[in-house]
Amino acid sequence: MFKTGTWVGAGRWPNQHAHPDQWHKPLRGQVIDFCDVRAWANSLQFPEDVPHAGDVMTVALRMKNEGKLNGLTPVCWDFVTHRRVLWEKTAALRSYEDDVLLWKAARAMRTDEIQHPRRRKPRDIREFLPQQQQHLALV
């Protein structure tokens, strides 16, 4: 579980199917409170841009008590040109620093594959991660 205000990543790496030199840094999102009106704007429950905060609180607390929000976290993603709130599976999120480390390792691994096309067995991503961060490869 991430606290409100925490910067997170979820493996969203723009251009990751292009050459590794063209990969952009991972997208960064900020965890927001489940009662935040931005998380409920333009949803099935509130089909308007700015719903009333009291109504949002009532619906959010009811849904949380019913267990419908278990395993979900609202994240405000920064897409450079705009921001958007998406409900993400909590298990798919990781700290932004960890996401950047994993992105660097994946980029180095892909560069290695391009530089050594005849290698029979591809190298494991853990070889490109610092020793204390190798647990990230299991995600």
BELKAHU-V989007 format. One record per run of one state. SS is the DSSP state (h for helix, s for strand, l for the rest). FROM is the first residue (numbers start at 0). TO is the last residue. If there is no record, write none. Layout:
# BELKAHU-V989007
ss->SS from->FROM to->TO
ss->SS from->FROM to->TO
This chain:
# BELKAHU-V989007
ss->l from->0 to->5
ss->s from->6 to->8
ss->l from->9 to->18
ss->h from->19 to->21
ss->l from->22 to->26
ss->s from->27 to->30
ss->l from->31 to->35
ss->h from->36 to->39
ss->l from->40 to->51
ss->h from->52 to->64
ss->l from->65 to->70
ss->s from->71 to->77
ss->l from->78 to->81
ss->s from->82 to->88
ss->h from->89 to->91
ss->l from->92 to->92
ss->s from->93 to->94
ss->h from->95 to->114
ss->l from->115 to->123
ss->h from->124 to->127
ss->l from->128 to->129
ss->h from->130 to->137
ss->l from->138 to->138
